[in-house]
Amino acid sequence: MKDETITIEYQFRFRSGIEKTFTLRLKRPTLELIAVRKADLPEWTRLTHHQCSNCPLDPERHPHCPIAANLADLIEAFKDCLSTEEADITIRSESREYHKRSPVQYGVGSLMGLYMTVSGCPVMDKLRPMAYTHLPFATVEDTMFRAVSMYLLAQYFLSQRGKTPDWTLEKLVRIYEDIGVVNQCFAKRLLSINPKDASLNALVGLDCFATATAFSIVQDSLREIEPVFRAYLEETET
């Protein structure tokens, strides 16, 4: 029997000998983050502090932004870190391990992206299924492939429930447009605490991914990867 939780660990080792480790625990089967909330969250995590323009949450019921509350420790840990500073970054999950020596912004960006999809934000929740196959250091092409695959699987589940699926990906583009709004508004939230550029550049990278993914769906119609599916496209009906 599988454990009731999924554990993902990010470890940053700097040349100075300093190590920073972050452990996320996700509840099966929903992949909801099992958060350990502090009683004294910083003021910038309040929902009304640069609240996203498309946020549907009510401050009376949700005094803190769920993403900001869960990112508070990460932002604090890297507030004095430059994005170009290199670190040995190791990511461990129950089935695999990734390792890369990289500018810290890429590891922080990957970790921020994971936190943002599992924290309970109603907008970012649409990407939560991607945490099922979390891929650190993903390229735009990786993200596009996984996002479209996730979305089409969601449409299959909808069709199985008798609902109308969206096979044209029209609503996926809207999802990424909404995510772009969240990224841009969250950047304003971070700017208000004046961190060094590691966290900000990590968030900018995530926003570029969101923009590039939506652009690829609209403009390229996934033509670049269509040849990979030749075995299906050229299959002769019998």
Backbone torsions as a table, in degrees:
resi	resn	phi	psi	omega
1	MET	NA	133.2	-179.4
2	LYS	-70.5	152.3	174.2
3	ASP	-61.7	157.2	179.9
4	GLU	-78.7	-8.7	-179.7
5	THR	-128.4	153.2	172.2
6	ILE	-110.5	131.5	-178.6
7	THR	-113.2	129.8	175.9
8	ILE	-127.1	126.4	-176.7
9	GLU	-118.4	132.6	174.4
10	TYR	-112.2	127.6	179.1
11	GLN	-125.9	128.1	178.4
12	PHE	-113.0	123.5	176.1
13	ARG	-116.0	121.4	-178.2
14	PHE	-99.8	158.8	-179.5
15	ARG	-59.1	-27.5	179.4
16	SER	-69.9	-10.3	-176.6
17	GLY	97.4	-9.6	178.5
18	ILE	-70.9	138.8	175.6
19	GLU	-123.0	140.7	175.5
20	LYS	-129.0	126.3	-177.3
21	THR	-125.3	136.0	178.7
22	PHE	-129.0	129.3	-177.7
23	THR	-120.1	122.8	176.4
24	LEU	-105.5	135.8	174.7
25	ARG	-119.6	123.7	-176.9
26	LEU	-112.1	138.4	-178.3
27	LYS	-83.0	130.6	172.5
28	ARG	-81.6	148.8	-4.5
29	PRO	-94.8	4.5	-171.5
30	THR	-84.6	-13.9	-175.7
31	LEU	62.6	26.6	175.5
32	GLU	-73.6	137.0	179.5
33	LEU	-68.1	129.6	173.3
34	ILE	-87.7	96.3	-171.2
35	ALA	-94.0	142.7	172.2
36	VAL	-107.3	97.6	-174.3
37	ARG	-85.1	135.1	175.0
38	LYS	-80.0	153.2	178.4
39	ALA	-78.5	-22.1	-175.1
40	ASP	-115.0	59.1	178.2
41	LEU	-64.8	144.1	-179.6
42	PRO	-65.3	158.3	-175.1
43	GLU	-60.8	-32.6	-176.2
44	TRP	-68.6	-10.5	178.6
45	THR	-87.3	-7.0	179.6
46	ARG	-63.0	143.5	-175.2
47	LEU	-58.1	-38.5	-175.6
48	THR	-78.4	-5.5	179.9
49	HIS	-83.0	99.8	-175.6
50	HIS	54.5	46.3	179.2
51	GLN	-58.1	138.5	-179.5
52	CYS	-59.2	139.9	-176.6
53	SER	-64.8	-21.5	179.1
54	ASN	-109.1	19.3	-179.6
55	CYS	-76.1	126.4	-179.1
56	PRO	-92.4	0.9	-174.7
57	LEU	-78.1	148.9	179.5
58	ASP	-97.7	122.4	-179.7
59	PRO	-57.6	-26.7	179.1
60	GLU	-66.4	-36.2	-179.2
61	ARG	-94.6	-24.2	-177.9
62	HIS	-130.7	82.4	-176.2
63	PRO	-63.3	-24.9	-178.9
64	HIS	-120.2	143.9	172.9
65	CYS	-63.7	125.0	-176.7
66	PRO	-61.4	-35.1	178.0
67	ILE	-69.6	-49.0	-178.1
68	ALA	-60.2	-41.6	-179.6
69	ALA	-60.6	-39.9	-178.3
70	ASN	-82.0	-18.8	178.7
71	LEU	-93.3	-5.1	-173.2
72	ALA	-55.6	-45.8	-179.0
73	ASP	-66.8	-39.2	179.6
74	LEU	-65.1	-45.5	179.7
75	ILE	-63.4	-41.2	178.5
76	GLU	-63.1	-40.8	-176.8
77	ALA	-65.7	-30.4	-175.8
78	PHE	-113.2	16.1	-174.8
79	LYS	-65.3	-24.7	-179.5
80	ASP	-107.3	16.4	-174.4
81	CYS	-104.9	132.8	176.2
82	LEU	-82.2	146.6	-176.0
83	SER	-65.3	-26.4	-177.5
84	THR	-83.1	-11.2	178.9
85	GLU	-64.0	131.5	-176.0
86	GLU	-91.2	152.8	178.2
87	ALA	-149.4	154.3	169.3
88	ASP	-84.8	115.7	-174.0
89	ILE	-111.2	125.1	178.8
90	THR	-122.6	131.3	177.8
91	ILE	-120.5	125.0	-178.7
92	ARG	-120.3	134.6	172.3
93	SER	-128.1	-175.7	-175.5
94	GLU	-69.0	-20.4	-175.1
95	SER	-120.3	-10.3	-178.0
96	ARG	-158.8	168.9	179.8
97	GLU	-137.9	136.5	177.7
98	TYR	-116.8	145.4	177.5
99	HIS	-143.4	136.2	178.6
100	LYS	-156.3	136.7	169.4
101	ARG	-90.2	121.8	-167.3
102	SER	-156.0	156.5	167.4
103	PRO	-54.5	138.3	-169.9
104	VAL	-60.3	-25.8	-176.4
105	GLN	-61.1	-29.9	-177.8
106	TYR	-73.9	-37.3	175.2
107	GLY	-70.0	-41.3	178.0
108	VAL	-64.3	-40.8	179.5
109	GLY	-62.8	-42.6	178.7
110	SER	-63.4	-42.3	179.6
111	LEU	-69.0	-41.3	177.0
112	MET	-60.8	-43.5	179.5
113	GLY	-59.4	-39.7	178.3
114	LEU	-66.1	-48.1	178.3
115	TYR	-57.1	-41.5	-174.9
116	MET	-66.2	-29.4	-177.6
117	THR	-87.7	-15.7	-175.6
118	VAL	-115.6	4.5	-174.0
119	SER	-84.9	-13.0	179.4
120	GLY	104.1	12.2	174.0
121	CYS	-69.8	125.4	-177.5
122	PRO	-60.2	-29.6	179.1
123	VAL	-76.7	-48.2	-176.5
124	MET	-74.7	-16.9	179.8
125	ASP	-55.9	-26.9	-179.0
126	LYS	-63.3	-21.1	179.1
127	LEU	-98.7	0.9	-176.7
128	ARG	-57.7	-37.3	178.8
129	PRO	-56.8	-22.8	179.3
130	MET	-68.9	-20.7	176.3
131	ALA	-66.7	-19.5	178.8
132	TYR	-60.8	-32.4	176.6
133	THR	-126.6	54.7	-175.9
134	HIS	-52.6	129.9	-177.6
135	LEU	-126.3	99.3	177.9
136	PRO	-65.3	154.5	176.3
137	PHE	57.9	32.6	-176.9
138	ALA	-68.5	146.4	173.1
139	THR	-87.0	171.9	175.5
140	VAL	-60.1	-40.2	-180.0
141	GLU	-64.7	-41.8	176.3
142	ASP	-58.2	-48.3	-176.2
143	THR	-64.2	-42.5	180.0
144	MET	-62.2	-46.3	-178.8
145	PHE	-60.7	-46.1	-177.2
146	ARG	-70.2	-38.5	-179.0
147	ALA	-65.7	-45.0	-179.9
148	VAL	-67.0	-41.6	178.5
149	SER	-61.2	-43.9	177.9
150	MET	-60.2	-45.7	-176.5
151	TYR	-64.8	-42.2	179.6
152	LEU	-66.9	-33.4	175.0
153	LEU	-66.2	-38.1	176.0
154	ALA	-61.8	-38.2	179.0
155	GLN	-67.1	-35.0	176.1
156	TYR	-61.7	-45.9	179.4
157	PHE	-62.6	-38.9	176.9
158	LEU	-61.3	-44.9	-179.2
159	SER	-63.7	-34.3	178.5
160	GLN	-67.4	-22.6	178.1
161	ARG	-94.9	9.1	177.9
162	GLY	80.9	13.2	179.6
163	LYS	-97.2	166.7	-176.5
164	THR	-85.4	116.1	179.8
165	PRO	-80.2	159.5	177.5
166	ASP	-110.0	90.5	-178.3
167	TRP	-82.3	-7.5	-178.4
168	THR	-90.0	-6.2	179.4
169	LEU	70.4	13.1	-177.5
170	GLU	-59.7	-43.8	-177.6
171	LYS	-74.9	-23.3	176.2
172	LEU	-65.2	-38.9	176.7
173	VAL	-60.7	-42.3	178.8
174	ARG	-63.7	-39.2	178.2
175	ILE	-57.9	-46.5	-178.5
176	TYR	-71.0	-29.0	174.0
177	GLU	-65.6	-41.4	177.1
178	ASP	-65.3	-38.7	178.6
179	ILE	-64.9	-37.3	176.2
180	GLY	-60.1	-38.7	177.4
181	VAL	-63.5	-43.4	178.8
182	VAL	-61.4	-45.8	-179.2
183	ASN	-60.9	-43.4	-178.2
184	GLN	-67.9	-41.5	178.8
185	CYS	-68.9	-36.8	179.8
186	PHE	-68.6	-30.8	175.8
187	ALA	-61.8	-39.4	177.0
188	LYS	-63.9	-38.2	177.7
189	ARG	-60.7	-44.7	-179.8
190	LEU	-69.2	-38.2	179.5
191	LEU	-59.6	-28.3	-177.4
192	SER	-68.0	-17.5	178.7
193	ILE	-106.8	2.4	172.1
194	ASN	53.0	56.0	175.7
195	PRO	-78.9	167.5	169.0
196	LYS	-70.5	-179.8	-161.8
197	ASP	-84.9	0.4	-177.6
198	ALA	-62.5	-50.2	-178.1
199	SER	-68.5	-41.6	-178.9
200	LEU	-65.3	-45.3	-179.7
201	ASN	-66.9	-32.3	175.6
202	ALA	-62.7	-42.6	179.8
203	LEU	-69.4	-38.3	176.6
204	VAL	-60.9	-39.4	177.5
205	GLY	-61.9	-41.2	178.1
206	LEU	-63.9	-39.6	-179.9
207	ASP	-66.8	-38.0	176.5
208	CYS	-62.6	-39.0	177.1
209	PHE	-61.7	-44.9	-179.3
210	ALA	-62.2	-43.9	-179.7
211	THR	-65.8	-44.2	-178.0
212	ALA	-66.1	-37.5	179.7
213	THR	-65.5	-46.3	178.4
214	ALA	-62.9	-41.2	179.5
215	PHE	-62.7	-41.5	-179.4
216	SER	-62.9	-40.5	-178.9
217	ILE	-65.4	-41.2	-176.4
218	VAL	-78.2	-50.3	-170.8
219	GLN	-85.6	-41.2	-173.2
220	ASP	-94.5	-16.8	-179.5
221	SER	51.4	30.2	176.1
222	LEU	62.6	20.5	-176.1
223	ARG	-62.3	-32.1	-176.4
224	GLU	-61.9	-33.0	-178.6
225	ILE	-100.6	-0.4	179.7
226	GLU	-57.1	-39.4	-179.7
227	PRO	-59.4	-23.8	179.3
228	VAL	-62.1	-26.0	-175.8
229	PHE	-97.1	23.1	-176.5
230	ARG	-56.9	-38.0	-178.4
231	ALA	-60.6	-30.0	177.3
232	TYR	-83.2	-41.9	-173.4
233	LEU	-70.5	-30.1	-177.8
234	GLU	-100.0	7.2	-178.5
235	GLU	-64.1	131.3	-179.8
236	THR	-88.8	127.3	178.8
237	GLU	-70.6	141.8	179.6
238	THR	-115.2	NA	NA
